[in-house]
Amino acid sequence: MAVNESWQTRWQGLEVYLDRRVIAVLFLGFSSGLPILLILKTLSAWLADIGVDKSTIGLFGFVLAPYTFKFIWAPFMDRAPLPPLTSMFGRRRGWLLATQACLMVAIFGLGQTDPTVDLFMTALLAFTVAFFSASQDIVIDAYRIELLTDDQQGAGAANVVTGYRIGMWVAGAGALYIADLAGWSAAYTGMALLVLIGVVTVLVLPEPETNAFSPAQATAPVAGRTGRYRFLILAAGLGVLIGLIIGDQYGLRVGLVGGALTAALFAALSVLFDRSSAFREGAIEPFQDFFERNGVTIAVVILAFISLFKASDVLLTLMANPFYLETGFTKSQIAWVSGTFGFFVTFIGSYIAGLLIYRIGIMPGLWISGILMMASNLMFALQAYVGADYALFHLTILIENLSGGMGTTAFVAYLASLCNRRYTAVQYALLTSFMQMLGKYMIVPSSGFLVESVGWIQFFVLSSLAGIPALLLLWWLGKRVSITAPEPAAAT
């Protein structure tokens, strides 16, 4: 009898995955994961295939900016209606359908460009894909949380991550297979049509039962003079950051204009929500809480660590496919080994890291995965030395994806441990955005120049050494900070 009750309890725990809303989240995750690889590895393979130099390919890392700064327009998409779609489908579904339609057009348009004739247009369409993809992610995250009940959130998170990885695999391996058979334009057209999976999912799902934003909320006085000063300081700081990033690439004048426009946009958003307590709680208090809990010195070191932890891995983001092609592997071989074989190995690495963290804790898990990520880059150096050895290619990808899966899992657990339960969603989003800034705007764009300066073997050796600063910061933090396991909701 006790045995039967045990099995019945286990089955009741698994039943949550059979709920149609939880299953639907898997397809939303697919729609979310599909676009990002189309403007990362798949696009870099296309550019390398037609002979674009590696320095230029590295600069395409700048098109990923919307993923980092999506929190700027997230409040607008969260609160504002979108006539007439809002009245027809609801606030969440209306925004989702709009972003998905724009995403399909942008992906199709990217496939119709010719980088050999107009590289700027290719970059512009890639940036457009990134913008609508990041916007879709904003709505999907909110929609998923509101659609599912509290006891379904864990299963929903598991499904959205699984769907995201499947979408990335299709956009990587699937697009390469199609490109090998029918060309790059056909590959991107096929990927654009696959966005319809997300569209159909939204159409068959209901609108979440949440209270719509009331205009009366915007009239409640909250911020006062101090709050307005904070808004202006935040807007000015963001404008300076964007200005520096743009100016570094396009010159001082363009940087000043871009920074000023960014500051003006954020200031306008702050005026829109100036009288809303939700804006203060969402944009100001999470920052303030993070620095007050940790202290300024430790908080700054933590931010530096999360920016550098995956430096060894990030350097390979846009250079991996050009390296495979230049070494002599075919697109189909790359699709199988790097796209399919590596895809499944990543899950094994994630599972191993989960067991490690459960057994020995987050900090040791970070140490082990950080060292393995550094060591995996040396396998690429060996591959560059040996050449197009297919068996070695499998071993290289095995070690790289195993360590990458372990590093990602350990890092996610660490970020979750940093969040205050009151601000888990906001602080996690802000930490991941900060994590991406250094990688996307300094490390990734510089990777092509580094390859052309020193060659592949030296590049992979240097990329391995790039993980040392993060380990030094981890050692410093380990002496001063006690990392405890996050509470279940935060871990999820």
VOGU-3710 file (C-alpha; in Angstrom, 3 decimals, decimal comma):
1> mavneswqtr> 0,000/0,000/0,000  2,825/2,365/0,864  4,510/1,498/-2,430  1,340/2,281/-4,390  0,957/5,600/-2,584  4,579/6,460/-3,387  4,060/5,810/-7,081  0,768/7,707/-7,023  2,508/10,707/-5,447  5,242/10,613/-8,094
11> wqglevyldr> 2,687/10,393/-10,903  0,796/13,381/-9,530  4,057/15,308/-9,653  4,544/14,375/-13,314  0,971/15,230/-14,297  1,840/18,916/-14,342  3,786/18,367/-17,569  0,618/17,117/-19,294  -1,275/20,371/-18,783  -1,822/21,956/-22,188
21> rviavlflgf> -0,579/25,340/-20,990  2,681/23,826/-19,746  3,073/21,955/-23,041  2,350/25,156/-24,952  5,184/26,908/-23,125  7,565/24,456/-24,828  6,547/25,892/-28,210  6,847/29,459/-26,949  10,386/28,608/-25,841  11,080/27,295/-29,353
31> ssglpillil> 9,874/30,568/-30,855  12,109/32,453/-28,428  15,262/30,417/-29,101  14,993/30,302/-32,898  16,055/33,865/-33,861  19,173/34,373/-31,722  21,308/31,744/-33,430  20,250/33,072/-36,842  22,168/36,279/-36,077  25,003/34,550/-34,231
41> ktlsawladi> 26,633/31,349/-35,466  24,441/30,838/-38,529  25,014/34,371/-39,790  28,749/34,174/-39,065  28,915/30,928/-41,058  27,126/32,634/-43,961  29,509/35,592/-43,886  32,565/33,330/-43,678  31,217/31,175/-46,501  31,119/34,147/-48,887
51> gvdkstiglf> 34,544/35,412/-47,858  33,837/38,239/-45,388  36,934/38,860/-43,266  36,948/37,739/-39,640  37,343/41,271/-38,236  34,081/42,322/-39,886  32,321/39,147/-38,708  33,396/39,945/-35,152  31,842/43,411/-35,383  28,460/41,805/-36,054
61> gfvlapytfk> 28,360/41,169/-32,312  26,995/44,718/-31,990  23,685/43,664/-33,578  22,909/41,836/-30,317  22,408/45,129/-28,458  18,592/44,762/-28,126  18,993/41,639/-25,986  21,080/43,607/-23,499  18,998/46,783/-23,376  15,490/45,367/-23,743
71> fiwapfmdra> 14,693/46,540/-20,210  14,494/50,078/-21,648  11,277/49,469/-23,581  10,006/46,551/-21,471  7,892/48,858/-19,210  6,147/50,226/-22,293  5,307/46,770/-23,685  4,223/45,675/-20,225  1,762/48,523/-19,692  0,649/50,051/-23,002
81> plppltsmfg> -2,172/48,671/-25,186  -1,620/47,967/-28,901  -4,764/48,869/-30,866  -6,530/46,980/-32,366  -4,722/43,777/-31,373  -5,199/44,370/-27,647  -8,981/44,533/-27,978  -9,015/41,477/-30,277  -6,613/39,134/-28,461  -5,754/40,736/-25,133
91> rrrgwllatq> -2,726/42,709/-23,928  -0,160/39,869/-23,842  -1,308/37,954/-26,906  -1,724/41,138/-28,922  1,888/42,202/-28,328  3,130/38,646/-28,952  1,391/38,341/-32,302  2,677/41,757/-33,371  6,295/40,979/-32,506  6,093/37,535/-34,124
101> aclmvaifgl> 4,707/38,975/-37,367  7,504/41,554/-37,455  10,038/38,846/-36,616  8,949/36,712/-39,563  9,304/39,633/-41,949  12,707/40,589/-40,528  14,121/37,039/-40,772  12,835/36,666/-44,330  14,282/40,070/-45,236  17,662/39,130/-43,750
111> gqtdptvdlf> 17,759/36,059/-45,982  17,082/38,171/-49,066  20,051/40,476/-48,514  23,350/39,965/-50,311  26,306/40,650/-47,987  28,682/40,766/-50,948  26,746/43,742/-52,364  25,441/45,598/-49,287  26,892/44,416/-45,983  25,297/47,345/-44,126
121> mtallaftva> 21,804/46,181/-45,128  22,611/42,688/-43,844  23,744/44,189/-40,532  20,634/46,396/-40,335  18,282/43,451/-40,915  20,203/41,359/-38,378  19,758/44,170/-35,841  16,042/44,299/-36,695  15,731/40,548/-36,084  17,471/41,008/-32,716
131> ffsasqdivi> 15,136/43,876/-31,758  11,912/41,990/-32,453  13,334/38,791/-30,955  14,233/40,593/-27,713  10,787/42,241/-27,712  9,152/38,845/-28,142  11,172/37,551/-25,168  9,848/40,389/-22,998  6,254/39,363/-23,640  6,873/35,606/-23,509
141> dayrielltd> 8,440/35,869/-20,059  5,509/37,886/-18,705  2,919/35,758/-20,533  4,381/32,480/-19,249  4,432/33,625/-15,621  0,877/34,967/-15,780  -0,506/32,005/-17,736  0,689/29,298/-15,348  -0,360/28,717/-11,756  2,207/28,831/-8,955
151> dqqgagaanv> 2,625/25,058/-8,875  3,196/25,008/-12,662  5,999/27,584/-12,729  8,780/25,022/-12,276  7,512/22,799/-15,074  6,950/25,866/-17,251  10,518/27,048/-16,707  11,862/23,590/-17,624  9,774/23,505/-20,794  10,655/27,008/-21,931
161> vtgyrigmwv> 14,390/26,266/-21,553  14,022/22,974/-23,426  12,058/24,657/-26,209  14,635/27,457/-26,349  17,475/24,979/-26,869  15,522/23,086/-29,525  14,894/26,365/-31,339  18,603/27,175/-31,233  19,440/23,710/-32,561  17,019/24,094/-35,474
171> agagalyiad> 18,371/27,571/-36,284  21,929/26,232/-36,135  22,069/22,704/-37,509  18,795/22,928/-39,455  19,709/26,170/-41,201  23,152/24,830/-42,129  21,648/21,701/-43,654  19,205/23,754/-45,735  21,966/26,182/-46,755  24,116/23,267/-47,910
181> lagwsaaytg> 21,278/21,960/-50,069  19,470/25,081/-51,297  21,445/28,180/-50,286  21,352/30,733/-47,509  18,255/32,556/-48,737  16,211/29,358/-48,600  17,570/28,607/-45,128  16,409/31,939/-43,704  13,055/31,686/-45,483  12,505/28,308/-43,835
191> mallvligvv> 13,431/29,732/-40,429  11,003/32,636/-40,927  8,177/30,172/-41,581  9,010/28,281/-38,383  8,036/31,375/-36,374  4,473/30,326/-37,237  4,822/27,641/-34,544  4,822/30,413/-31,955  1,975/32,244/-33,706  -0,273/29,162/-33,679
201> tvlvlpepet> 0,592/28,550/-30,026  -0,498/32,063/-29,081  -3,738/31,735/-31,063  -4,797/28,539/-29,263  -3,877/29,779/-25,790  -6,083/32,048/-23,662  -5,166/35,503/-22,430  -3,942/35,351/-18,814  -6,468/36,363/-16,187  -4,638/39,416/-14,861
211> nafspaqata> -5,746/42,892/-14,037  -5,119/45,204/-16,958  -3,152/48,362/-16,361  -5,463/51,177/-15,411  -4,730/54,765/-16,490  -5,718/55,773/-12,967  -2,593/54,043/-11,699  -0,464/56,569/-13,515  -1,977/59,409/-11,519  -0,998/58,170/-8,062
221> pvagrtgryr> 1,774/60,403/-6,704  4,762/58,429/-5,481  8,166/59,575/-6,570  8,452/63,173/-5,534  11,503/65,304/-6,241  14,003/62,619/-5,115  12,400/60,044/-7,392  12,571/62,391/-10,362  16,258/63,014/-9,729  16,852/59,259/-9,698
231> flilaaglgv> 15,041/58,891/-13,002  17,120/61,632/-14,591  20,393/60,233/-13,225  19,495/56,762/-14,497  18,553/58,163/-17,914  21,774/60,185/-18,121  23,923/57,216/-17,080  22,302/54,970/-19,652  22,775/57,644/-22,315  26,480/57,892/-21,510
241> ligliigdqy> 26,888/54,115/-21,681  25,133/53,814/-25,042  27,004/56,855/-26,344  30,362/55,307/-25,475  29,442/52,023/-27,145  28,227/53,723/-30,331  31,019/56,273/-30,347  33,678/53,590/-30,090  32,454/52,150/-33,382  31,117/55,124/-35,350
251> glrvglvgga> 32,888/58,152/-33,959  32,324/60,817/-31,310  29,586/62,743/-33,129  27,419/59,678/-33,778  28,034/58,518/-30,207  26,849/61,846/-28,795  23,671/61,722/-30,878  22,965/58,096/-29,957  23,618/58,742/-26,269  21,407/61,833/-26,241
261> ltaalfaals> 18,553/59,993/-27,976  18,820/57,099/-25,529  18,787/59,417/-22,524  15,806/61,303/-23,963  13,901/58,057/-24,606  14,499/56,727/-21,106  13,632/60,109/-19,582  10,371/60,081/-21,553  9,566/56,615/-20,215  10,311/57,812/-16,693
271> vlfdrssafr> 7,906/60,732/-17,174  5,283/58,269/-18,411  5,611/56,239/-15,206  6,670/59,095/-12,938  3,508/58,759/-10,887  3,492/54,989/-10,792  4,872/53,109/-7,802  5,372/50,092/-10,080  8,044/51,951/-12,047  9,947/52,937/-8,926
281> egaiepfqdf> 9,779/49,395/-7,576  10,771/47,913/-10,906  13,549/50,290/-11,988  15,042/51,795/-8,822  14,587/49,559/-5,803  16,162/46,378/-7,294  19,430/48,274/-7,915  19,330/49,874/-4,495  18,597/46,572/-2,746  21,464/44,754/-4,507
291> ferngvtiav> 24,076/47,303/-3,416  22,697/47,661/0,114  22,651/43,910/0,762  26,150/43,243/-0,550  27,926/46,529/0,108  29,349/48,637/-2,696  32,773/46,931/-2,902  31,485/43,363/-2,985  28,633/44,320/-5,311  31,067/45,838/-7,824
301> vilafislfk> 33,305/42,740/-7,668  30,271/40,505/-8,193  29,278/42,508/-11,269  32,839/42,288/-12,588  32,862/38,531/-12,000  29,584/37,872/-13,807  30,873/39,962/-16,733  34,083/37,912/-17,017  33,099/34,383/-15,988  32,291/33,192/-19,509
311> asdvlltlma> 34,976/35,252/-21,286  36,728/32,120/-22,614  33,444/30,829/-23,993  32,232/34,159/-25,377  35,378/34,736/-27,459  34,371/31,761/-29,604  30,812/33,007/-30,228  31,311/34,352/-33,767  34,632/32,689/-34,546  33,667/29,015/-34,136
321> npfyletgft> 31,924/28,480/-37,491  34,502/30,487/-39,500  37,192/28,325/-37,857  35,402/25,089/-38,768  34,955/26,185/-42,385  38,509/27,466/-42,725  39,846/24,235/-41,235  38,130/22,306/-44,026  34,923/20,866/-42,562  31,760/20,943/-44,699
331> ksqiawvsgt> 28,587/22,704/-43,575  26,875/19,331/-43,141  29,703/18,074/-40,938  29,509/21,245/-38,853  25,728/20,873/-38,601  26,073/17,340/-37,244  29,066/17,679/-34,927  28,662/21,229/-33,605  24,900/21,569/-34,026  23,405/18,145/-33,259
341> fgffvtfigs> 26,061/16,150/-31,390  27,128/19,185/-29,371  23,505/20,071/-28,647  22,878/16,797/-26,802  26,252/16,881/-25,034  25,268/20,261/-23,560  22,352/18,609/-21,748  24,754/16,059/-20,246  27,007/18,875/-19,031  24,045/20,663/-17,472
351> yiaglliyri> 22,969/17,475/-15,676  26,495/16,872/-14,343  26,699/20,462/-13,075  23,339/20,100/-11,362  24,593/17,020/-9,516  27,846/18,777/-8,594  26,060/21,801/-7,175  23,661/19,563/-5,258  26,564/17,590/-3,760  29,296/20,182/-3,181
361> gimpglwisg> 27,647/23,614/-3,541  27,600/26,541/-5,955  31,084/27,949/-5,341  32,969/24,663/-5,995  30,730/24,138/-9,030  31,810/27,521/-10,389  35,478/26,634/-9,846  35,235/23,278/-11,635  33,191/24,558/-14,580  35,333/27,699/-14,933
371> ilmmasnlmf> 38,548/25,677/-15,156  36,990/23,210/-17,611  35,781/26,032/-19,872  39,331/27,397/-20,023  40,759/23,947/-20,756  38,194/23,265/-23,504  39,576/26,141/-25,582  42,944/24,385/-25,694  41,217/21,564/-27,591  40,441/24,092/-30,310
381> alqayvgady> 44,129/25,016/-30,419  44,937/21,317/-30,918  42,295/21,118/-33,655  43,849/24,113/-35,398  47,255/22,441/-35,235  46,058/19,028/-36,503  43,603/20,276/-39,135  40,395/18,713/-40,453  40,496/15,524/-38,403  36,849/14,433/-38,091
391> alfhltilie> 37,376/12,215/-35,018  39,232/14,997/-33,190  36,424/17,380/-34,183  33,971/15,186/-32,257  36,261/15,138/-29,216  36,753/18,912/-29,340  33,007/19,571/-29,472  32,385/16,959/-26,763  34,696/18,724/-24,300  33,589/22,239/-25,340
401> nlsggmgtta> 29,851/21,584/-24,989  30,238/19,485/-21,853  32,117/22,292/-20,105  29,802/24,926/-21,582  26,712/23,150/-20,270  28,303/22,820/-16,849  29,361/26,485/-16,814  25,919/27,756/-17,804  24,123/25,685/-15,170  26,516/26,664/-12,378
411> fvaylaslcn> 26,313/30,307/-13,434  22,502/30,330/-13,493  22,448/28,857/-9,995  24,889/31,526/-8,818  22,859/34,377/-10,319  19,724/33,010/-8,663  21,526/32,983/-5,299  22,230/36,717/-5,686  18,574/37,691/-6,033  16,329/39,007/-3,297
421> rrytavqyal> 13,084/37,030/-3,352  11,139/40,284/-3,528  12,923/41,325/-6,727  13,866/37,931/-8,192  12,553/38,518/-11,724  13,853/42,085/-12,060  17,254/41,496/-10,476  17,810/38,322/-12,486  17,015/40,152/-15,719  19,285/43,053/-14,786
431> ltsfmqmlgk> 22,143/40,732/-13,790  21,921/38,810/-17,048  21,846/42,077/-18,995  24,966/43,267/-17,182  26,563/39,872/-17,840  26,109/40,365/-21,579  27,380/43,939/-21,900  31,122/43,295/-21,721  30,938/40,133/-23,783  28,786/41,498/-26,565
441> ymivpssgfl> 30,348/44,933/-26,946  34,027/44,298/-26,208  34,914/40,604/-26,225  32,816/39,357/-29,164  33,494/42,283/-31,565  37,245/42,142/-30,846  37,525/38,392/-31,490  37,895/38,747/-35,260  40,695/41,311/-34,948  42,499/39,053/-32,487
451> vesvgwiqff> 42,324/36,063/-34,851  43,695/38,060/-37,754  46,490/39,450/-35,587  47,804/36,217/-34,029  46,280/33,278/-35,943  43,991/30,487/-34,805  46,306/28,542/-32,476  47,432/31,607/-30,510  43,862/32,904/-30,478  42,553/29,778/-28,749
461> vlsslagipa> 45,417/29,802/-26,238  44,719/33,462/-25,403  40,978/32,785/-25,181  41,744/30,091/-22,620  43,807/32,522/-20,547  40,900/35,010/-20,669  39,198/32,959/-17,963  41,902/33,656/-15,367  40,603/37,105/-14,210  37,202/35,587/-13,382
471> llllwwlgkr> 38,806/32,837/-11,304  40,839/35,431/-9,393  37,658/37,377/-8,635  35,938/34,130/-7,633  38,787/33,425/-5,191  38,426/36,958/-3,738  34,671/36,540/-3,338  35,091/33,092/-1,786  37,167/34,643/0,991  34,541/37,267/1,808
481> vsitapepaa> 31,107/36,000/0,779  29,255/32,894/1,880  27,092/31,626/-0,969  24,094/29,665/0,176  21,760/27,674/-2,023  18,892/29,795/-3,371  15,382/29,200/-2,210  13,399/26,916/-4,535  11,449/29,683/-6,254  14,612/31,687/-6,931
491> at> 16,459/28,614/-8,196  13,697/27,889/-10,644
//
